[in-house]
């Protein structure tokens, strides 16, 4: 999973849908005159990027840009969301009025189509923005802001240290803005299920109880300690950071804590978003956004059932290989509970990950012509958020080389991190998965519009991650049959997601029904299952993108292999997939078809 800060989720309030449609039309039809007339489409995209960065200091920091607003957070209010949406839609309107893909060079035409598709997906989802949960265990300012400071905000001099302090102090107003919005949404009935609040409250209490020793202040002191400045100045900076925490941020966390406890007392137990007045339309918009297809919830559910059956068949072959006597469910229980399949220390787990990385990197040139320049590092999730964070995720490198790509593993509970899955997890999040794909995307070059270098299409990105898991087998890895079983288990997990995500949000399954389905059909440990279902509840639709994207990439690879025969070169195929950057699945198919046609003409 690619992790990005998601403080303003796609969502919608309990307002009448007709009112939301009117609002969407108002935003989507913002006058093209808000942007200057331009001579070439590259200038239009560059202007959009500049304006978007002005609205989002966080986006600047992710790219390694440190300028006058390095200490700002940006606007987290609904007005900020509207401003960003208006910029996107007015740029798209200008583009449509002044250019045609038919008259543009091939790469510019692709950029046109990608920007147009992005704007259309966003316009469809925007009316539902107030249905989103502002604070939950997967996303929210309570943990994302401290994580941003620790992992993204670099401190190379006293000025950047002062900007860090400014951001610590600025957390207070941001939290208050979001707390107010959360309270208003709760008043309209938009709240996560009751069980979510315990996680959010835990994140807040972890910071409050740590006091001046909390993770942010420790990180700040460590970064300042490395500066080449006088000790007295270092001490003064640390004292200022503590004052910012105690005078602004801590009181805001306390107000947020009180509000979360208030909402916890009145929250309901229903998990699916079908319960909202326009829940079906909301879920349909999310599925379209994440999968970039027009598949319905019912069709996605059926694909999941079909893939679960297929993978079960391949798992039975592993059972025969290891001479296990019993049913598939008994084999699941064995893999789920036998101590030999789990590490006993974090150090051993991380050492095993390093061993996988060491064997993968030399093999990559046989399968890829284009490799990433940015290094990859592996880190455990920070203690203050490890209880609520997902089991593994990836953070992209900075384009200026100031920050590597980072694979985070959550080692809070080693009983949830099966030894069998370690290889597949690394191939997905690291190499040849997210790190290779995202680094190559970032390194496409400044002649590619920024929205293509730094944006994303979930079905493409997560589909590539899941594809990379199976590519590891093609590369000769998974020599241990139990590790290969772990690979199948990871693929099964993504197939089962299609079933349980649509089950929860469309078919009105309870959390308990979804948990029971995974217990019966996957080998994952109970803690893993519970945490996953809880993720799907608060992140509706996102989990369906993985298998839908992977199936399309595999389909296209086999089509190319069949049509090109001995002329098929997997390195060239990977270039076709990767060097466009993230694209909707329909455009990915067009790109591969055009490549096949070109190869056949030669």
SULJOJO-V329286 format. One line per field, one symbol per residue. ss: DSSP state (h for helix, s for strand, l for the rest). phi: phi as a letter, one per 20 degrees, with the letter a starting at -180 (. if undefined). psi: psi as a letter, one per 30 degrees, with the letter a starting at -180 (. if undefined). Layout:
# SULJOJO-V329286
ss: ???
phi: ???
psi: ???
This chain:
# SULJOJO-V329286
ss: lsllllllllllllllhhhhhhhhhhhhlllhhhllllllhhhhhhhhhhhhhhhlhhhhhhlllllllllllllllhhhhhhhhhhhhhhhhhhhhhllhhhllhhhhhhhhhhhhhhhhhhhhhllhhhlllllllllhhhhhhhhhhhllllllhhhhhhhhhhhhhhhhhhhhhhhhhhhhhhllllllllhhhhhhhhhhhhhhhhhhlhhhhhhhhhhhlllllhhhhhhhhhhhhhhhhhhhhhhhhhhhhhhhhhhhhllllllhhhlllhhhhhhhhhhhhhlllllhhhhhhhhhhhhhhhhhhhhhhhhhllllllhhhhhhhhhhlhhhllllhhhhhhhhhhhhhhhhllhhhlllllllllssssslllllllllllsssslllllllllsssssllllhhhllhhhhhhhhhhhllllhhhhhhhhhlllllllhhhhhlllhhhhhhhhhhhhhhhhhllllllhhhhhhhhhhhhhhhhhhhhhhhhhlllllhhhhhhhhhhhllllhhhhhhhhhhhhhlllhhhhhhhhhhhhhhhhhhhhhhhhhhllhhhhhhhhhllllllhhhhhhhhhhhhhhhhhl
phi: .eecfcecffabeeffffffffffffffdgffffdffcebfffgfffgffffffecgffgfgeneccfdfeedneeeffffffffffffffffffffdccgfdefgfffffgffffffffffffegfefeefefcbfebqfgdffgffffddfecdbffffffffgfgffggffffgffffffffgfenecfggffffffffgffgfffflfdfffffffffffgefecfgfffffffffffffffecfgffffffgffffffgfdfedfeffgffgdfffgffffffffelcdfegfffgffffffgfffgffffffgffemeeqeffffgffffcfgfecedbfffffffffffgfefgfefffcceddfeffdcdcfffgfcffdfffaaccffffenfbffcdededgcffddfgfegffffffedceegfffffggfefoffegffefdebcgffffffgfgfffggffenelfegfffffgffffggfffggffffffecemfegfffffffffdceffgfffffffffffecgngffffffffffffgffffffffelfefcfffgffffeeemfcgfffgfffffffgffffff
psi: kkklkifjlkakaglkeeeeeeeeeeefgkkfffklklflfeeeeeeeeeeeeefifeeeeefgkjafgfglfajgleeeeeeeeeeeeeeeeeeefflkefglleeeeeeeeeeeeeeeeeeefefgfgflkekafelkfeeeeeeeeefejljfleefeeeeeeeeefeeeeeeeeeeeeeeeefggjkllefeeeeeeeeeeeeeffbfgleeeeeeeeeefflilkeeeeeeeeeeeeeeeefeeeeeeeeeeeeeeeeefflafkelfffleheeeeeeeeeeeefhlgkleeeeeeeeeeeeeeeeeeeeeeeeeghkkaleeeeeeefffkffgklfleeeeeeeeeeeeffeeffefffkeklkeklklkkkkkefgfefllfklkkllkfggfklkkjkkjgejffgikeffeeeeeeeeckgbeeeeeeeeegflffkkefeefaljeeeefeeeeeeeeeeeffgahfkfeeeeeeeeeeeeeefeeeeeeeefeghkleeeeeeeeefflgkleeeeeeeeeeeefhkeeffeeeeeeeeeeeeeeeeeeffbffkjfeeeeeeeegfaklleeeeeeeeeeeeeeeee.
